[in-house]
Amino acid sequence: MTSQELTIAFFHRIKKNKYLIVCSALICSAIFVIYALKTPVTYTSTATIFPLTASSDNSSATSALSALFSGGDNNQSFTNDASVNIVELALSRTTREAVAAIRDSSHGNKTIAELLITDINDHRSFLEPEIPMPSGEEAMITKAVQIMKDGLSASINKNNSFVLTYTGRSPELVKMISYGFINKISVFYIDLKREKSKRDFEFATSKVDSLKHIMNAKDDQLIAIDKRTLFTNTSKMEFRVPTENLITDKQMLRQLYAIAVANQQNAAYKLQKATPVIKVLDYPDPPYDVQNKSPLIYGILGLFIGLILSTGYSSIRLLAKYVKEETSKAIYGEKKESASSTTVAAS
């Protein structure tokens, strides 16, 4: 079979099976259109957050304050705050669990976890199985955390602003979840930034109170000695030595107390400086970025795929026969021709 004969036979097969080809293409196009219509529409919210933090700890104000109280060396007692990555905080499981546990009074005081699972079941495609509603609240939150992970993303843009995006299937729920993330991220971020400075301030305050209590105890001892030696010769060693020791101890305590107060003031300043201010530049309000599959495009795509598949199926035997003949000719063609020429020569 030559290539011309193959082409003629190919078009003959198409003409013979034209109704089958057209019906198959239309069925395939209808399947693609149904798939596009049944695919849920997604809504993506975007929020831009800018954390306002104070300057570095070695600022001139800190140096002046430390020098005023204790010569400028006491700030070495308190280490700098650890770096807090706001992106990792936003994507953490703890933050997602806190958002999933938020209750909405406008929906019967239901948690976001329950509302999210219900929304997924209401807007699922025909290829997605229904998510069974967990019986307990913790199980619902665990399931919602997994769902949120697929729709949540966070990054830092070129202006050092924090960008949070969330994708869901309901614009109302997308807005609710986005504001929930902004609230929880702000609270957690501020708490983490304040944690070290807060502990330093509490430690310095307890140190000041402890030294103040010891100084008062020394004063009480000196007053008691003075009362006991009212009609006694105070120049004796048994009375003079304890008094001198108490006075020496009190002088040392005063120096320690001054240093402790300086540390307390330094820690209080660092606590105030370590508290960031979270400013939302772009709120996650509508209109959102809507993503859906076009039935027209998917219908045309399905039509072409159906034509190709049905045409190939109707001509597969013809193509197989042509390939078999060409393979046989390529392997045995020269041998058969030499054998026939030998026979003619012998006759």
Solvent accessible surface area in square Angstrom, and as a share of the most:
residue,aa,sasa,rsa
1,M,56,0.25
2,T,78,0.45
3,S,75,0.48
4,Q,130,0.58
5,E,90,0.40
6,L,26,0.13
7,T,67,0.39
8,I,110,0.56
9,A,28,0.22
10,F,57,0.24
11,F,127,0.53
12,H,112,0.50
13,R,73,0.27
14,I,47,0.24
15,K,143,0.61
16,K,145,0.61
17,N,37,0.19
18,K,90,0.38
19,Y,163,0.62
20,L,98,0.49
21,I,10,0.05
22,V,76,0.44
23,C,70,0.42
24,S,35,0.23
25,A,1,0.01
26,L,103,0.51
27,I,109,0.56
28,C,22,0.13
29,S,16,0.11
30,A,49,0.38
31,I,99,0.50
32,F,49,0.21
33,V,42,0.24
34,I,90,0.46
35,Y,67,0.26
36,A,5,0.04
37,L,118,0.59
38,K,112,0.47
39,T,25,0.15
40,P,23,0.15
41,V,52,0.30
42,T,33,0.19
43,Y,49,0.19
44,T,23,0.13
45,S,2,0.01
46,T,62,0.36
47,A,1,0.01
48,T,18,0.10
49,I,1,0.00
50,F,68,0.28
51,P,29,0.18
52,L,82,0.41
53,T,77,0.45
54,A,51,0.40
55,S,81,0.52
56,S,74,0.48
57,D,41,0.21
58,N,121,0.62
59,S,27,0.17
60,S,95,0.61
61,A,54,0.42
62,T,1,0.01
63,S,56,0.36
64,A,65,0.50
65,L,46,0.23
66,S,4,0.03
67,A,57,0.44
68,L,139,0.69
69,F,81,0.34
70,S,32,0.21
71,G,61,0.59
72,G,27,0.26
73,D,106,0.55
74,N,19,0.10
75,N,36,0.18
76,Q,148,0.66
77,S,72,0.46
78,F,14,0.06
79,T,90,0.52
80,N,107,0.55
81,D,46,0.24
82,A,81,0.63
83,S,115,0.74
84,V,34,0.20
85,N,76,0.39
86,I,15,0.07
87,V,30,0.17
88,E,117,0.53
89,L,21,0.11
90,A,0,0.00
91,L,74,0.37
92,S,35,0.23
93,R,111,0.41
94,T,87,0.51
95,T,0,0.00
96,R,20,0.07
97,E,61,0.28
98,A,23,0.18
99,V,0,0.00
100,A,0,0.00
101,A,42,0.33
102,I,48,0.25
103,R,118,0.43
104,D,24,0.13
105,S,101,0.65
106,S,89,0.57
107,H,60,0.27
108,G,63,0.61
109,N,84,0.43
110,K,89,0.38
111,T,3,0.02
112,I,1,0.00
113,A,0,0.00
114,E,45,0.20
115,L,24,0.12
116,L,5,0.02
117,I,0,0.00
118,T,60,0.35
119,D,15,0.08
120,I,24,0.12
121,N,28,0.14
122,D,103,0.53
123,H,80,0.36
124,R,90,0.33
125,S,12,0.08
126,F,104,0.43
127,L,120,0.60
128,E,58,0.26
129,P,113,0.71
130,E,108,0.48
131,I,30,0.15
132,P,111,0.70
133,M,85,0.38
134,P,30,0.19
135,S,124,0.80
136,G,32,0.31
137,E,73,0.33
138,E,146,0.65
139,A,48,0.38
140,M,22,0.10
141,I,26,0.13
142,T,55,0.32
143,K,69,0.29
144,A,0,0.00
145,V,1,0.00
146,Q,96,0.43
147,I,32,0.16
148,M,0,0.00
149,K,131,0.56
150,D,128,0.66
151,G,16,0.16
152,L,16,0.08
153,S,57,0.37
154,A,17,0.13
155,S,59,0.38
156,I,81,0.41
157,N,54,0.28
158,K,191,0.81
159,N,104,0.53
160,N,111,0.57
161,S,6,0.04
162,F,0,0.00
163,V,28,0.16
164,L,4,0.02
165,T,31,0.18
166,Y,5,0.02
167,T,46,0.27
168,G,11,0.11
169,R,44,0.16
170,S,21,0.13
171,P,60,0.38
172,E,104,0.47
173,L,14,0.07
174,V,1,0.01
175,K,81,0.34
176,M,40,0.18
177,I,1,0.00
178,S,2,0.01
179,Y,76,0.29
180,G,6,0.06
181,F,0,0.00
182,I,13,0.06
183,N,80,0.41
184,K,50,0.21
185,I,2,0.01
186,S,19,0.12
187,V,70,0.41
188,F,51,0.21
189,Y,15,0.06
190,I,46,0.23
191,D,75,0.39
192,L,90,0.45
193,K,38,0.16
194,R,69,0.25
195,E,71,0.32
196,K,71,0.30
197,S,7,0.04
198,K,90,0.38
199,R,154,0.56
200,D,20,0.10
201,F,59,0.25
202,E,92,0.41
203,F,136,0.57
204,A,3,0.02
205,T,38,0.22
206,S,62,0.40
207,K,98,0.41
208,V,13,0.07
209,D,85,0.44
210,S,55,0.35
211,L,11,0.06
212,K,95,0.40
213,H,132,0.59
214,I,66,0.34
215,M,23,0.10
216,N,69,0.35
217,A,39,0.30
218,K,40,0.17
219,D,38,0.20
220,D,90,0.47
221,Q,85,0.38
222,L,39,0.20
223,I,95,0.48
224,A,38,0.30
225,I,23,0.12
226,D,95,0.49
227,K,146,0.62
228,R,166,0.60
229,T,12,0.07
230,L,125,0.62
231,F,192,0.80
232,T,53,0.31
233,N,88,0.45
234,T,77,0.44
235,S,72,0.46
236,K,102,0.43
237,M,116,0.52
238,E,116,0.52
239,F,53,0.22
240,R,96,0.35
241,V,56,0.32
242,P,52,0.33
243,T,41,0.24
244,E,83,0.37
245,N,80,0.41
246,L,16,0.08
247,I,79,0.40
248,T,69,0.40
249,D,51,0.27
250,K,31,0.13
251,Q,99,0.44
252,M,110,0.49
253,L,18,0.09
254,R,134,0.49
255,Q,124,0.55
256,L,90,0.45
257,Y,59,0.22
258,A,53,0.41
259,I,75,0.38
260,A,6,0.04
261,V,36,0.21
262,A,5,0.04
263,N,25,0.13
264,Q,34,0.15
265,Q,76,0.34
266,N,2,0.01
267,A,1,0.00
268,A,37,0.28
269,Y,65,0.25
270,K,18,0.08
271,L,29,0.14
272,Q,129,0.57
273,K,18,0.08
274,A,15,0.11
275,T,48,0.28
276,P,3,0.02
277,V,90,0.52
278,I,33,0.17
279,K,107,0.45
280,V,19,0.11
281,L,92,0.46
282,D,78,0.40
283,Y,120,0.46
284,P,2,0.01
285,D,60,0.31
286,P,78,0.49
287,P,135,0.85
288,Y,23,0.09
289,D,87,0.45
290,V,83,0.48
291,Q,115,0.51
292,N,101,0.52
293,K,66,0.28
294,S,42,0.27
295,P,51,0.32
296,L,132,0.66
297,I,114,0.58
298,Y,52,0.20
299,G,9,0.08
300,I,84,0.43
301,L,85,0.42
302,G,0,0.00
303,L,62,0.31
304,F,119,0.50
305,I,57,0.29
306,G,3,0.03
307,L,64,0.32
308,I,121,0.62
309,L,116,0.58
310,S,12,0.08
311,T,29,0.17
312,G,34,0.33
313,Y,161,0.61
314,S,14,0.09
315,S,0,0.00
316,I,102,0.52
317,R,193,0.70
318,L,11,0.05
319,L,78,0.39
320,A,61,0.47
321,K,109,0.46
322,Y,48,0.18
323,V,91,0.52
324,K,154,0.65
325,E,59,0.27
326,E,60,0.27
327,T,69,0.40
328,S,47,0.30
329,K,116,0.49
330,A,87,0.67
331,I,102,0.52
332,Y,112,0.43
333,G,24,0.24
334,E,145,0.65
335,K,141,0.60
336,K,139,0.59
337,E,124,0.55
338,S,64,0.41
339,A,60,0.46
340,S,63,0.41
341,S,64,0.41
342,T,92,0.53
343,T,93,0.54
344,V,111,0.64
345,A,88,0.68
346,A,91,0.71
347,S,127,0.82
